[in-house]
Amino acid sequence: MAQISIDALSTVYPNGVRAVDGLDLTIADGEFFALLGPSGCGKTTLLRTIAGLEQATSGAVSIGDREVTNVEPGRRNVAMVFQDYALFPHMTVSENIAYPLRVRKQPKAKQHEVAERTANSLSLGHLLERRPGQLSGGQQQRVALARAVAIDADVLLLDEPLSNLDARLRLEARTFLKRLQRELGVTTVFVTHDQAEALALADRIAVMESGGIRQLGSPREVFRRPANTFVANFIGSTPMNLVDGVVDGGQLAVAGAKMPSPQALPDGTKVTVGVRPEYLSLTTDGIGITGTVSIVENLGVSSLVTLECPDGTLIGVTVREQDEPAIGSRATAVPESGRLLLYSKEDGTLLG
């Protein structure tokens, strides 16, 4: 197992695109770390650079106490699971799992022993003689993980390994993957565009945009206090409310209402007010933002209610399923104490 250190790393493609832009990052030994962001943000390029499949333009990558920036992939002692699993269709499950050991010219007896032991630990023992085409998506994913685990690597790299699974299998695979990583204690870097996966699995998350890290922290930190409006927009199964506001007489004027400001700012300061729908409650009175219920979306055990304010602002509020208000009714959205966030109108960074 090993710590990963990334120093001033840049990857620039021939067309001038800076896929990774002067990035500094340390991933702790044994940590489950997620690289999260939209397509094109540089997360997969960074993962492939750690693996040695992409060449850095500048900067350094170290695994443990060894710099590996210019070391070929096969000599970095990392294992990688790809989005499409990359299994050999003509090989059995046993042969697929043992393939890295075969490449390393390990004795056949050891290949068989490791494949069988690893397969049994991942509930694949009864499938050893099958080929990938005879397996379900979830089983193929476990075979790809078993192949990665079999070589006892210092680092496990996962490139969106759950994206090809249906919703139910994805939930099962998340639980399985987290348990497996805890049992192995291996340093793991997980690339995903799915914020729910990152929040559920990771010890820490790096939210990326345009080749850089916009916020680094625990899932709780990133969810509760997004560092900027980009992260606020990206994190959360229901979008954070981000509306214009201005400080007026020591209060916050927002969406046609006035409420206490969470911070002391000069009068006239323009801000973006952020609050998650989960941190709002609906009442018929109280100090908050009042509007008309225009949409109610059923989310299962909860519902997302959209209030349309007199100035046209839309506010989302999450309520319990049994507390759904009637369409057209008037209601006031009241934030929980300490949950209102203020962002700079100029650059979108969190104030305070």
Secondary structure as UniProt FT lines:
FT   STRAND          4..12
FT   TURN            14..15
FT   STRAND          18..27
FT   TURN            29..30
FT   STRAND          32..36
FT   TURN            39..40
FT   HELIX           43..51
FT   STRAND          58..63
FT   TURN            64..65
FT   STRAND          66..67
FT   TURN            69..70
FT   HELIX           73..75
FT   STRAND          78..81
FT   TURN            83..84
FT   TURN            89..90
FT   HELIX           93..103
FT   TURN            104..105
FT   HELIX           108..121
FT   TURN            122..123
FT   HELIX           125..127
FT   TURN            128..129
FT   HELIX           132..134
FT   HELIX           137..150
FT   TURN            151..152
FT   STRAND          155..159
FT   TURN            161..164
FT   HELIX           167..184
FT   STRAND          187..192
FT   HELIX           195..201
FT   STRAND          204..209
FT   TURN            210..211
FT   STRAND          212..217
FT   HELIX           219..224
FT   HELIX           229..234
FT   STRAND          241..248
FT   TURN            249..250
FT   STRAND          251..254
FT   TURN            255..256
FT   STRAND          257..260
FT   TURN            267..268
FT   STRAND          270..275
FT   HELIX           277..279
FT   STRAND          280..283
FT   STRAND          289..298
FT   STRAND          302..308
FT   TURN            310..311
FT   STRAND          314..320
FT   HELIX           321..323
FT   TURN            327..328
FT   STRAND          330..335
FT   TURN            337..338
FT   STRAND          341..344
FT   TURN            345..347
FT   STRAND          349..350
//
